[in-house]
Amino acid sequence: MAKAKADSKTLKATLMKSSIGAKPQIKATVESLGFRRMHQTRELPDNPAVRGMLKAVNFLVAVEGEPYIRPKRSRYKIWRARSTKKHKRGN
């Protein structure tokens, strides 16, 4: 009976998308959840703090029992300005 209670208080989460190029805050959240590589599954305690972290990175992480919708565009990436060298040369 004790094992059944312990299972009900955990969440299974899988890192589906890489955090390479993401903002530092998002990278830190993924790291604090304990993910080291893609498609790694972790059993995390079911508490408000962990649920908040999973909600913040829901575009990277799939939670068991909830549908994972892959983002169409990476809005969490750090966008950089294009180079103007080509335009300065006159090409």
Secondary structure, 3 states (H helix, E strand, C coil): CHHHHHHHCEEEEEECCCCCCECHHHHHHHHHCCCCCCCCEEEEECCHHHHHHHHHCCCCEEECCCCCCCCCCCCCECCCCCCCHHHHHCC
